[in-house]
Amino acid sequence: MGSVQIVTTILAAAITAVAVWLAVRAVMKMTAVIRLGQPAPERFADKGARTTKMLVETAGHTRMLKWSVVGAAHWFVMVGFVVLSLLVLEAYFEVVSPGGGLPIIGHWTVFGLATEWIGILGLVGIVVLMAIRLRNRPTRPGGLSRFTGSTMWQGYFVEWVVLLVLIFGFVIRGFKVATDHFEYPVWATPLSHAVGAALPAWTAGVSVAALIKIVISMTWLIVISLNVTMGVAWHRFLAFPNIFFKRDPEKPAGSGLGPLRPMTSGGKPLDFEEADPESDQFGVAQVEQFTWKGLLDFSTCTECGRCQSQCPAWNTAKPLSPKLLVLSLRDHAYAKAPYLLAGGGKDLTGEEKGTEEQLAGVDVLAMAEADRPLIGTAEEGGVIDPDVLWSCTTCGACVEQCPVDIEHVDHIVDMRRYQVLIESSFPSEAGVMLRNLENKGNPWGAPQNTREDWTKGLDFEVPRVGEVDDFEYLFWVGCAGAFEDRAKKTTRAVATLLNEAGVSFAILGEGETCTGDPARRIGNEFVFQMLAQQNVETLNEAFDGRDKAKRKIVATCPHCFNTLGNEYGQLGGEFEVVHHTQLLAHLVSAGKLTPVQPVDGGVTYHDPCYLGRHNRIFAAPREVLGDSMQGELTEMPRNSERSFCCGAGGARMWMEEKIGKRINVDRVEEAMATGAKTIAVGCPFCSTMLNDGVNGKGAGEDVEVVDVASVLLRSVKPEAPAGEPETAPAAG
């Protein structure tokens, strides 16, 4: 060992010792903060499925590759980070000796070949990612950036570290080539040999370059250890457990979509008949009241902004960005952590749990952070502004796009639950809807005895449950389908098509009430459970004696469809629920319905969030439209899993949109740009919102918004009345 190697070895050991010590301290702090969260025992079930899903999503990059160029570049960088960590390890042998290398595998040609090409592709990948970050920088002129609000220096720092580590990997190999210490052939390591041809035969160069590589790597570790909220770096470790502990590993995509998590206290579902706000947690009022998985979510955020770029609120100048919401909760949690870890915190009555002795040594900044309300205006020092909380449509675009499976919608609804149930704080116009649900069983406040009025004038009898001995499908009409004028046309069209196809079905009529979706999404879990338990009891009675496979329900509203099929199971209601477009597509393919008259003027289809993203039903409505048109429909740029929300979800249907551009107008402009004369929908809420948008653009005479069922009915029975658009009250 020469003098150069002695120096490089000492320096490498010293900086590594400091970095490892700081990293251990950071991991312990991060673990302590995450453990402050509430229990979530269900996250430990199905370990086999969770492991498989984690490996598929990480190794296969299934979420990242939805953005093809970025995903491919990131995959090469990720593989480079994992595999080429062996070359960082090898550098410790190289600082000791210019001819040093990894034991056993370090001399295998296949190892040299693999690391060479992973390094080359990693270089290409990181350069692409750097270019994309620069091209989308928030300061660029024009357009919204998905990086707005991200801590940009951290992203640049991480990318430059990756680039320099990869470069110095080839510099080390180049010096080995130049000094005849390199054992791999040219065909396996062409770039290394090319670099070697340009470098001098400096033997000490191997050890010096190896030291620089170690210093760069350990500097990265030191920096991230001193910044535990540096998600752009920590996600490469935290993504694995965050994906492993996702809500439903069996789901094909975003596991946080579809049903909401039930309200829990102490890790157990809340029983409203016995719950006490003084001893049971109602929603989330303090950051430590999120589950530990929630705190892990916040820590894992990469600040990539994919959620932000897809969010309808952010894209229409609302204050909500799912990314910034998560980052605010993350920063608040870690700033408040010293107070909480010392024993501080408020109990459910608002009393301080920590003693004076416990809190005596807590930093004043942590104490100040502890006094901030979780929900509050800037003047109140709130972590999350009320306008941010209530801008969410729960469309799920954020969850769909998140590459590390953060469950934004669950966290937003948990905060809403506390605001509604304990603080009685929510947009005033939504209060009318909630009172109508409690008193009338529907959000419009319509008389229950008018639920069957849509059947009047049909040329066939619509059977009721209890009036017929048997039926294949229970037709869940829904509140919109029973009371809202435009939605009634869809209800009549579906009933007509089912009758035409010879499908036996029955309705509940006045026995039906709201599923409770708007109450649950706004945060009023009490009203949801009241309505849901009543419906579950009614449905169980209607299906008495049938096994689940024969407890079939068809629904025209995706919100009803989602609630009946995904959430009533939480309350003992197990049913096979299909959306009407699924059933109609089946009937057409089976030859029971035959489209004969194509639709004129072209059709574009708007994917409802709760049908598409939340429940992965994309093909069925398109199949129906394709058959009805005898050709292809014109897709909007944002379609399928990237469809843009109409603005009605999350109970926004009953709240005024006072900030920024109206979401429905943005979507209508996109639909009209296709040139299609018909905008087909599969949801009564979407129908109302898009109709309002079309009328607001003054295009009501030229463009029609109509349900998929009505499009099919016109094609199957051309003599059937088209049903010109009617004016209905604005959705708000």
C-alpha positions in Angstrom: 0.0 0.0 0.0 1.5 3.3 -1.1 1.2 6.7 0.6 -1.7 7.7 -1.7 -3.6 4.6 -0.8 -3.0 5.2 2.9 -4.5 8.7 2.7 -7.4 7.6 0.5 -8.2 4.7 2.8 -8.2 6.9 5.9 -10.3 9.6 4.3 -12.8 7.0 2.9 -13.1 5.3 6.3 -13.6 8.7 8.1 -16.3 10.1 5.9 -18.1 6.7 5.8 -18.1 6.5 9.6 -19.7 10.0 9.8 -22.2 9.2 7.1 -23.3 5.9 8.6 -23.6 7.4 12.1 -25.8 10.2 10.8 -27.8 7.8 8.7 -28.6 5.5 11.6 -29.6 8.5 13.7 -31.9 9.7 10.8 -33.5 6.3 10.4 -34.2 6.1 14.1 -35.8 9.6 14.1 -37.9 8.8 11.0 -39.0 5.5 12.5 -39.9 7.2 15.8 -42.1 9.8 14.0 -43.9 7.2 11.9 -44.6 5.1 15.0 -46.4 8.1 16.5 -49.3 7.3 14.2 -52.4 5.3 15.1 -52.5 1.5 14.7 -53.4 0.0 11.3 -53.4 -3.8 11.9 -55.0 -4.6 8.6 -51.8 -3.5 6.8 -50.1 -6.7 7.9 -52.5 -9.1 6.3 -51.8 -10.9 3.0 -48.1 -10.7 3.3 -47.6 -12.9 0.2 -49.8 -10.7 -2.0 -48.1 -7.6 -0.6 -44.6 -8.9 -1.3 -45.6 -9.8 -4.9 -47.2 -6.4 -5.5 -44.2 -4.6 -4.1 -41.8 -6.5 -6.3 -44.0 -6.1 -9.4 -44.5 -2.3 -8.9 -40.8 -1.6 -8.1 -38.9 -4.0 -10.3 -41.5 -3.7 -13.1 -42.1 0.1 -12.6 -45.7 -0.5 -13.4 -46.8 2.9 -12.1 -43.9 4.9 -13.4 -44.2 3.5 -16.9 -47.5 5.2 -17.3 -45.2 8.1 -18.1 -43.3 6.2 -20.7 -40.1 8.3 -21.3 -39.8 9.3 -17.6 -40.7 5.8 -16.5 -38.1 4.1 -18.7 -35.4 6.7 -17.7 -36.2 6.3 -14.0 -36.1 2.5 -14.3 -32.5 2.5 -15.6 -31.5 5.0 -12.9 -33.2 2.8 -10.2 -31.5 -0.4 -11.4 -28.3 1.5 -11.6 -28.6 2.7 -8.0 -29.4 -0.8 -6.8 -26.8 -2.8 -8.9 -24.1 -0.2 -9.0 -24.1 0.1 -5.2 -21.9 -2.9 -5.6 -19.4 -0.7 -7.4 -19.5 1.8 -4.6 -18.6 -1.1 -2.3 -15.9 -2.1 -4.8 -14.5 1.4 -4.5 -13.5 0.6 -0.9 -11.2 -2.1 -2.2 -9.9 0.3 -4.9 -8.8 3.0 -2.4 -6.7 0.4 -0.8 -5.2 -1.1 -3.9 -5.4 0.0 -7.6 -6.0 -3.5 -8.6 -8.6 -4.1 -5.9 -12.0 -5.4 -6.7 -15.0 -7.3 -5.2 -14.2 -10.8 -4.0 -15.5 -13.7 -6.1 -17.8 -11.8 -8.5 -15.5 -8.9 -9.2 -13.5 -10.8 -11.8 -16.5 -12.3 -13.7 -16.8 -11.0 -17.2 -20.6 -11.3 -16.9 -20.4 -8.9 -13.9 -18.3 -6.5 -15.9 -20.7 -6.7 -18.8 -23.8 -6.2 -16.7 -22.4 -3.2 -14.7 -21.0 -1.6 -17.8 -24.3 -1.5 -19.6 -26.3 -0.7 -16.5 -23.9 2.2 -16.0 -24.3 3.4 -19.6 -28.1 3.2 -19.6 -28.1 4.8 -16.1 -26.1 7.8 -17.5 -28.6 8.2 -20.4 -31.5 7.9 -17.9 -30.2 10.5 -15.4 -29.5 12.9 -18.2 -33.0 12.5 -19.5 -34.5 13.1 -16.0 -32.3 16.2 -15.5 -33.5 17.5 -18.9 -37.1 16.9 -18.0 -36.8 18.6 -14.6 -35.2 21.6 -16.3 -37.8 21.7 -19.0 -40.6 21.6 -16.4 -39.0 23.9 -13.9 -41.5 26.1 -12.1 -39.8 29.3 -13.2 -40.2 28.6 -16.9 -42.5 30.9 -18.8 -46.0 29.7 -19.4 -47.9 26.7 -18.2 -48.3 24.9 -14.9 -45.4 22.9 -13.6 -45.8 19.6 -11.7 -42.6 20.7 -9.8 -44.2 23.9 -8.5 -43.8 23.7 -4.7 -41.1 21.0 -4.8 -37.8 21.7 -3.1 -35.9 22.1 -6.4 -32.3 22.1 -5.0 -32.9 18.7 -3.5 -33.9 17.3 -6.9 -30.9 18.9 -8.6 -28.6 17.7 -5.8 -29.8 14.1 -6.1 -29.6 14.0 -9.9 -26.1 15.5 -9.9 -24.9 13.0 -7.3 -26.2 10.1 -9.4 -24.6 11.6 -12.5 -21.2 12.1 -10.9 -21.2 8.7 -9.2 -21.8 7.1 -12.6 -19.2 9.2 -14.3 -16.5 8.4 -11.7 -17.4 4.7 -11.9 -16.2 4.9 -15.5 -13.2 7.0 -14.6 -12.1 4.4 -12.1 -12.4 1.7 -14.8 -10.6 4.0 -17.3 -7.6 4.3 -15.0 -7.6 0.5 -14.5 -7.6 0.1 -18.2 -4.7 2.6 -18.6 -2.7 0.9 -15.9 -3.4 -2.7 -17.0 -5.4 -3.5 -13.9 -8.6 -4.1 -15.8 -9.6 -7.7 -16.4 -12.7 -7.3 -18.6 -12.5 -7.5 -22.4 -13.3 -4.7 -24.8 -16.5 -6.3 -26.2 -17.9 -6.5 -22.6 -16.9 -3.0 -21.5 -16.5 -0.7 -24.5 -17.0 2.6 -22.7 -14.5 1.8 -20.0 -11.9 1.0 -22.5 -12.7 4.1 -24.5 -12.2 6.2 -21.3 -9.0 4.3 -20.5 -7.6 5.2 -23.9 -8.0 8.9 -23.1 -6.5 8.7 -19.5 -2.8 8.6 -18.5 -1.3 5.5 -17.0 -1.5 7.0 -13.4 -1.6 4.1 -11.0 -2.7 6.3 -8.1 -5.6 7.6 -10.2 -7.6 4.5 -9.5 -7.5 5.1 -5.7 -8.0 8.9 -6.0 -11.0 8.4 -8.3 -12.4 5.7 -6.0 -12.1 8.1 -3.1 -13.9 10.8 -5.0 -16.7 8.4 -5.8 -17.0 7.4 -2.1 -16.9 11.1 -1.0 -19.7 11.9 -3.4 -21.8 9.0 -2.2 -21.2 9.6 1.5 -21.8 13.4 1.0 -25.2 12.4 -0.4 -25.9 10.2 2.6 -24.8 12.9 5.0 -27.0 15.5 3.3 -30.1 13.3 3.3 -29.5 12.2 6.9 -29.5 15.9 8.0 -32.7 16.4 6.0 -35.2 13.6 7.0 -38.0 15.3 5.1 -36.0 15.0 1.8 -38.4 12.7 0.2 -36.8 13.0 -3.3 -33.9 11.0 -1.8 -35.5 9.0 1.0 -38.2 7.6 -1.3 -35.7 5.1 -2.8 -35.7 3.4 0.6 -39.2 4.2 1.8 -41.1 3.3 -1.4 -40.6 -0.4 -0.7 -42.4 -0.5 2.6 -45.0 2.1 1.5 -46.0 0.0 -1.5 -45.9 -3.2 0.7 -48.3 -1.7 3.2 -50.7 -0.3 0.6 -54.4 -0.6 1.4 -55.3 -3.4 -1.0 -52.5 -5.3 -2.7 -54.9 -7.3 -4.8 -56.1 -4.3 -6.8 -54.7 -3.8 -10.3 -53.9 -0.1 -9.8 -54.3 2.5 -7.0 -55.2 0.6 -3.9 -56.5 3.7 -2.3 -59.3 4.0 -4.8 -62.8 2.7 -4.7 -64.0 2.3 -1.1 -63.0 4.7 1.6 -61.3 3.4 4.8 -63.9 3.1 7.5 -63.5 5.5 10.5 -61.3 3.9 13.1 -60.2 4.7 16.6 -57.3 2.9 18.1 -57.0 0.8 14.9 -60.6 -0.6 15.2 -63.7 0.4 13.2 -65.8 3.0 15.0 -69.2 1.8 16.3 -71.4 4.9 16.3 -73.9 3.2 18.7 -71.3 3.1 21.4 -68.7 5.7 20.3 -67.9 8.7 22.6 -66.1 11.7 21.2 -64.3 12.1 24.5 -62.7 8.6 24.3 -63.0 7.7 20.6 -61.2 9.4 17.7 -63.6 11.0 15.2 -61.6 11.7 12.1 -58.2 13.5 12.3 -57.7 16.7 14.2 -54.0 16.3 14.9 -51.2 15.0 12.6 -50.4 12.2 15.1 -54.0 11.0 14.7 -53.3 9.8 11.2 -52.3 6.1 11.1 -48.7 5.2 11.0 -49.2 4.4 7.3 -50.4 8.0 6.8 -47.1 9.3 8.4 -45.2 6.8 6.2 -47.1 8.2 3.2 -46.0 11.7 4.0 -42.4 10.7 4.5 -42.3 8.8 1.2 -43.5 11.6 -1.1 -41.0 12.1 -3.9 -42.2 15.6 -4.7 -42.5 14.5 -8.4 -45.8 16.3 -8.8 -47.6 13.7 -10.9 -50.5 14.0 -8.6 -50.5 17.7 -8.9 -50.3 17.6 -12.7 -53.5 15.5 -12.8 -55.5 17.2 -10.1 -58.6 19.0 -11.4 -58.5 21.5 -8.6 -54.9 22.4 -9.2 -55.5 22.6 -13.0 -58.3 25.1 -12.5 -56.5 27.5 -10.1 -57.9 26.1 -6.9 -55.6 26.2 -3.8 -55.5 22.4 -3.6 -52.4 20.5 -4.7 -52.3 16.9 -3.5 -48.5 17.1 -3.4 -48.4 20.3 -1.4 -51.0 19.0 1.0 -48.8 15.9 1.7 -45.7 18.0 2.0 -47.4 20.4 4.5 -48.5 17.4 6.6 -45.0 15.9 6.4 -43.2 19.1 7.4 -45.7 19.7 10.2 -45.3 16.2 11.5 -41.5 16.4 11.7 -41.5 19.9 13.1 -43.9 18.8 15.8 -42.2 15.5 16.5 -39.8 16.7 19.3 -42.9 17.8 21.3 -44.7 14.5 20.7 -41.7 12.3 21.3 -41.2 14.1 24.7 -44.6 13.0 25.7 -46.6 16.0 24.6 -49.9 15.9 22.8 -53.6 16.7 23.3 -56.1 14.1 24.4 -59.5 13.9 22.7 -60.9 16.5 25.0 -58.1 19.0 24.1 -56.2 18.6 27.4 -52.4 18.5 27.3 -51.0 15.0 28.1 -47.4 16.0 28.7 -46.2 17.2 32.1 -44.1 20.4 32.7 -41.1 18.2 33.4 -41.5 16.3 30.1 -41.9 19.4 28.0 -39.3 21.6 29.8 -36.6 20.8 27.3 -38.6 20.8 24.1 -37.5 23.3 21.5 -39.6 26.5 21.3 -40.2 26.0 17.6 -41.6 22.5 18.2 -43.9 23.9 20.9 -45.1 26.6 18.5 -45.7 24.0 15.8 -47.8 22.0 18.3 -50.1 25.0 18.8 -51.0 25.2 15.1 -54.4 23.9 14.1 -54.4 21.2 11.5 -57.1 22.9 9.6 -57.1 26.7 9.6 -56.6 29.8 7.6 -53.2 31.5 7.3 -54.3 34.0 9.9 -55.0 31.1 12.3 -51.7 29.5 11.5 -53.4 26.4 10.1 -51.4 23.7 8.4 -54.1 23.0 5.8 -56.3 25.8 4.7 -60.1 25.1 4.6 -60.2 26.0 0.9 -57.6 23.3 0.3 -59.6 20.7 2.2 -62.9 21.4 0.5 -61.5 21.8 -3.1 -61.0 18.0 -3.4 -63.5 16.1 -5.6 -62.1 12.8 -4.5 -61.6 11.9 -8.2 -58.6 9.8 -7.3 -56.3 11.2 -10.1 -53.6 11.8 -7.4 -53.8 8.2 -6.1 -53.9 6.8 -9.6 -50.7 8.6 -10.6 -48.6 8.4 -7.4 -45.7 6.1 -8.1 -45.3 5.2 -4.4 -48.9 4.5 -3.5 -49.7 7.5 -1.3 -53.4 7.5 -0.3 -54.3 11.2 -0.6 -58.1 10.8 -0.7 -58.2 8.8 2.5 -56.2 11.5 4.3 -58.4 14.3 3.0 -61.6 12.6 4.0 -60.2 11.7 7.5 -59.6 15.5 8.0 -63.0 16.3 6.7 -64.6 13.8 9.1 -63.3 15.7 12.1 -64.4 19.0 10.7 -67.9 17.9 10.0 -68.6 15.6 12.9 -66.9 17.5 15.7 -66.4 21.0 14.5 -69.5 21.3 12.4 -67.3 23.2 10.0 -68.0 22.7 6.3 -69.3 24.8 3.3 -72.7 26.2 4.3 -74.4 25.2 1.1 -73.6 21.5 1.8 -75.6 21.7 5.0 -78.9 21.7 3.0 -77.8 18.5 1.3 -77.0 16.8 4.6 -80.3 17.9 6.1 -82.1 16.5 3.1 -80.3 13.2 3.5 -81.2 12.9 7.1 -84.9 14.0 6.7 -85.8 13.0 3.2 -83.4 10.2 2.3 -82.1 12.0 -0.8 -79.9 15.0 -1.3 -82.5 17.0 -3.3 -85.1 16.8 -0.5 -87.7 15.4 -2.9 -90.7 13.5 -1.5 -90.1 9.8 -1.1 -93.5 9.0 -2.7 -92.2 10.4 -6.0 -89.4 7.9 -6.4 -91.3 5.9 -8.9 -92.6 8.8 -11.0 -90.0 8.0 -13.7 -92.0 4.9 -14.6 -95.0 6.8 -15.7 -95.6 6.7 -19.5 -93.5 3.6 -20.2 -95.3 1.1 -22.4 -94.4 -1.8 -20.1 -94.8 -2.5 -16.4 -91.8 -2.0 -14.1 -92.0 -4.7 -11.4 -91.3 -4.0 -7.8 -89.5 -6.2 -5.3 -92.1 -8.2 -3.5 -94.6 -8.0 -6.4 -92.7 -10.6 -8.4 -91.6 -14.1 -7.4 -88.2 -13.9 -9.0 -85.9 -11.4 -10.8 -82.3 -11.6 -12.1 -81.3 -8.0 -11.4 -82.4 -5.5 -8.8 -82.3 -2.2 -10.6 -80.9 0.4 -8.2 -82.3 3.6 -9.6 -80.5 6.0 -7.3 -81.6 9.5 -6.2 -80.6 11.3 -9.4 -82.2 8.6 -11.5 -85.4 9.0 -9.6 -85.6 12.8 -9.1 -83.4 14.7 -11.5 -85.0 15.3 -14.9 -82.0 14.5 -17.2 -81.1 11.4 -15.1 -84.7 10.2 -15.4 -84.2 9.8 -19.1 -81.3 7.5 -18.5 -83.3 5.5 -16.0 -86.1 5.1 -18.5 -83.6 4.2 -21.3 -82.0 1.5 -19.2 -85.4 0.0 -18.1 -86.5 0.1 -21.8 -83.3 -1.7 -23.0 -83.6 -4.3 -20.2 -87.2 -5.0 -21.1 -86.3 -5.1 -24.8 -83.5 -7.7 -24.1 -85.8 -9.8 -21.9 -83.9 -9.3 -18.7 -85.9 -9.8 -15.6 -85.5 -7.0 -13.1 -87.3 -5.3 -10.3 -86.9 -2.0 -8.4 -87.3 -1.1 -4.7 -89.3 1.9 -5.5 -90.1 3.8 -2.3 -88.0 1.3 -0.4 -84.9 2.8 -1.9 -83.0 5.6 -0.2 -79.7 7.4 -0.9 -76.6 5.1 -0.6 -74.9 7.8 1.5 -72.0 8.5 -0.9 -72.2 12.3 -0.7 -72.4 12.2 3.1 -69.4 9.9 3.4 -67.3 11.9 0.9 -68.0 15.1 2.7 -67.0 13.5 5.9 -70.3 12.8 7.6 -69.8 9.2 8.4 -72.7 9.1 10.9 -75.3 10.0 8.2 -73.6 7.6 5.8 -73.9 4.7 8.2 -77.4 5.6 9.1 -78.5 5.4 5.4 -76.2 2.5 4.5 -77.5 0.3 7.4 -81.0 1.0 6.3 -80.2 0.0 2.7 -78.3 -3.1 3.7 -81.2 -4.3 5.7 -83.6 -3.6 2.8 -81.4 -5.3 0.3 -80.7 -8.3 2.4 -84.4 -8.7 2.8 -84.9 -8.4 -0.9 -82.3 -11.0 -1.6 -83.2 -13.3 1.3 -82.1 -16.8 0.6 -79.8 -16.1 -2.3 -76.0 -16.6 -2.3 -73.8 -13.7 -3.3 -73.6 -14.7 -6.9 -77.3 -14.3 -7.3 -77.6 -11.1 -5.3 -77.2 -9.0 -8.5 -77.7 -5.2 -8.6 -77.4 -3.0 -11.7 -76.9 0.7 -11.0 -76.7 3.7 -13.4 -74.8 6.0 -11.0 -71.1 5.2 -10.5 -71.3 6.6 -7.0 -74.1 4.2 -6.1 -72.3 1.5 -7.9 -69.1 2.1 -5.9 -70.9 2.4 -2.6 -73.1 -0.7 -3.0 -70.3 -2.9 -4.4 -67.3 -1.7 -2.4 -68.5 -0.1 0.8 -71.6 -1.9 1.9 -69.5 -5.0 2.6 -68.1 -3.1 5.5 -71.6 -3.2 7.0 -72.6 -6.7 6.1 -74.0 -6.1 2.6 -72.4 -8.5 0.1 -73.8 -8.0 -3.4 -72.7 -8.5 -7.0 -73.0 -5.0 -8.5 -72.6 -4.0 -12.1 -72.8 -0.7 -13.8 -75.5 -0.4 -16.5 -72.9 0.1 -19.2 -71.4 -3.3 -18.3 -74.7 -5.0 -18.5 -75.6 -3.3 -21.8 -72.3 -4.2 -23.3 -72.9 -7.9 -22.4 -76.5 -7.8 -23.8 -75.2 -6.3 -27.1 -72.4 -8.9 -27.4 -74.8 -11.7 -26.6 -77.1 -10.5 -29.4 -80.0 -9.6 -27.1 -79.7 -5.9 -28.2 -78.9 -5.0 -31.8 -77.8 -1.5 -32.7 -79.1 -0.6 -36.2 -78.9 3.1 -36.5 -75.5 4.8 -36.2 -75.2 8.1 -34.3 -74.6 11.1 -36.4 -72.2 14.0 -35.7 -69.6 12.0 -33.8 -69.4 11.0 -30.2 -66.7 11.5 -27.5 -66.9 9.8 -24.1 -66.2 11.2 -20.7 -65.0 8.7 -18.2 -66.7 9.2 -14.8 -64.1 9.1 -12.0 -66.0 6.6 -9.9 -66.6 4.3 -12.8 -63.2 4.5 -14.5 -60.3 5.3 -12.1 -62.0 4.1 -8.9 -63.3 0.8 -10.4 -61.3 0.3 -13.6 -64.3 0.1 -15.9 -63.1 1.7 -19.2 -64.0 -0.8 -21.9 -67.7 -1.5 -21.4 -69.1 2.0 -22.2 -66.7 2.3 -25.2 -67.9 -1.1 -26.5 -71.5 0.1 -26.3 -70.7 3.4 -28.0 -68.7 1.6 -30.7 -71.5 -0.7 -31.5 -74.0 2.1 -31.4 -71.9 4.2 -33.8 -70.8 1.4 -36.0 -67.3 2.9 -35.8 -64.8 4.4 -33.4 -65.6 7.3 -31.0 -63.3 10.3 -30.8 -61.3 10.3 -27.6 -60.4 13.4 -25.6 -56.7 13.8 -24.8 -57.4 13.1 -21.2 -59.3 9.8 -21.1 -59.5 6.5 -19.3 -57.3 6.5 -16.1 -56.2 10.0 -16.9 -59.7 11.3 -17.5 -60.4 14.8 -16.1 -63.0 15.1 -13.4 -66.4 16.8 -14.1 -66.1 18.5 -10.7 -69.1 16.9 -8.9 -67.4 14.2 -6.8 -66.6 14.4 -3.1 -70.0 16.1 -2.5 -68.8 19.0 -4.6 -72.0 18.6 -6.5 -73.7 20.5 -3.7 -71.0 23.1 -3.1 -70.4 26.4 -4.9 -67.2 26.6 -7.0 -66.1 30.1 -6.1 -62.3 29.9 -6.8 -60.6 29.7 -10.1 -62.0 28.3 -13.3 -65.0 25.9 -13.1 -63.8 22.3 -13.5 -66.8 21.4 -15.7 -66.1 24.2 -18.1 -62.5 23.0 -18.5 -63.7 19.5 -19.3 -66.4 20.7 -21.7 -63.9 22.8 -23.6 -61.8 19.7 -24.1 -64.8 17.7 -25.2 -65.9 20.3 -27.6 -62.4 20.5 -29.1 -62.9 17.0 -30.5 -65.6 18.3 -32.8 -68.1 15.6 -31.6 -71.7 16.7 -31.4 -72.5 14.2 -28.7 -70.7 14.0 -25.3 -71.6 10.6 -23.9 -71.4 10.0 -20.1 -72.1 7.2 -17.7 -73.0 9.1 -14.6 -75.9 11.4 -13.7 -73.5 13.8 -11.9 -71.3 14.1 -14.9 -74.4 14.7 -17.1 -75.5 17.6 -14.9 -72.0 19.2 -14.7 -71.2 18.8 -18.4 -74.6 20.0 -19.5 -74.1 23.1 -17.3 -70.7 23.6 -18.9 -72.1 23.2 -22.5 -74.9 25.7 -21.7 -72.4 28.0 -20.1 -70.4 28.0 -23.3 -73.5 28.8 -25.2 -73.3 25.6 -27.2 -76.5 23.9 -26.1 -77.9 24.0 -29.6 -74.9 22.3 -31.1 -73.6 19.8 -28.6 -75.6 17.3 -26.6 -74.6 15.6 -23.4 -76.3 12.2 -23.1 -75.9 9.0 -21.3 -74.4 5.9 -23.0 -77.8 4.1 -22.4 -79.6 6.8 -24.4 -77.1 6.6 -27.2 -77.7 2.8 -27.4 -81.5 3.2 -27.2 -81.5 5.5 -30.2 -79.5 3.0 -32.1 -81.5 0.0 -31.1 -84.9 1.7 -31.4 -84.5 4.7 -33.8 -88.1 5.5 -33.4 -87.6 6.1 -29.6 -87.7 9.8 -28.7 -84.2 11.3 -28.5 -85.2 13.3 -25.5 -84.0 16.9 -26.0 -81.9 18.4 -23.2 -83.9 19.9 -20.4 -82.9 22.7 -18.1 -82.2 21.5 -14.5 -80.9 23.4 -11.5 -77.2 24.1 -11.6 -75.1 21.7 -9.6 -73.0 24.4 -8.0 
